[in-house]
Amino acid sequence: GQVAFFVMITILIFQFFNKEKIKSLLIVIALLPVIFFSAYHTSDIFNSRVSAAIEESVNFSEYADQKTEYTSVGLRISFAINSWEVIKKNTFIGVGTGDFPLEYNKINAIKTPHLLNQLGPTTNPHNMYTLVLVQLGLFGMISLLSIFYYQLKLSTLSNNRFFRDLGLALPIIFLVLMISD
């Protein structure tokens, strides 16, 4: 959500200064670090989440070696790594809708059994792109992305500024949000 907030601010600035791309870029380059810095130093929640995400990402291999990757970021990285094993075996058509838990937990039992034992089976990798690749393969991913492509394409062709701006902003936000679920 916090990443989507920064993406949304960027989109809004570019939409507000519609024809002035350089001006928009300069404002984004100046404003986003100020907002981030301010939030980081004034919000304990924002500070702790950013710090934890960085620390968990940087030290993931250490956590994995100790079998203690039970953090938000650590679990997502583990989900991605294990899901990649399923994707490699079912690249083009996936394992089928609804079969993610079964196939993922087979790999999880081999690669990270401590996660399976501690947390139980998972039904979601917390990344929509990973889930689509596992269940529907590359063909499914192309289909999913084509929905967004055509939405963005139709939005850019609209003469109505409201529909154009909203038609661009919403799919972009969804594309960003789907990274974390």
Disulfide bonds with the S-S distance in Angstrom:
none
